Amino acid sequence: MALYRNGAFVAEDWTFPAEDEPIPGSGAVALPKARLLAEWPALASRNGPAGLVLASGEKVDGLEEILPRLALVRMVIPRYSDGRLYSQARLLRERHRFTGEIRAAGDILRDQIVFLARVGFDAFEIVHEGTIKALAEGRIVSVGHFYQPAAREVSEAQPGARPWLRQRKAGTVL
């Protein structure tokens, strides 16, 4: 697994305890939705940021009070063809105004990176060797013009341009 954030590969700074493991007393920790809800009172008072791990098909419903206090939402993508988490990421950014890190984890292919970033993902845990290599070599670049708005617009339409044509700096991924 390789963690890609802010245009570079970085070391993991979060702990993801298994269901039967105790929660560490300090440091960044992220838990599945059911466990997060069950242990929220204790988790909220500990020293360190808290995060949520969402499996494909799970929603953030019922977490409206907790979301503003979370620093990470990690969404697990079991297969590259599962697109349900694209919608969840966009809802997190637009409806819930989530400002923390949204991380895609799992079966992510190089062709998906730009689209994942457009809906709100800003970090990627990648296991696909071809995608890791392409990111390391700088071979994944974004499109410069879009017809639809995104959850994370880098820039608005240029003066004089058609208002429906969004532009962003070409060649950037995130």
PyMOL commands that set and color helices and strands:
alter all, ss='L'
color gray80, all
select helices_A, chain A and resi 33-38+40-44+67-69+84-94+110-119+129-136
alter helices_A, ss='H'
color red, helices_A
select strands_A, chain A and resi 2-5+8-10+29-32+50-54+72-77+101-106+123-126+145-146+166-167
alter strands_A, ss='S'
color yellow, strands_A
deselect
rebuild
show_as cartoon
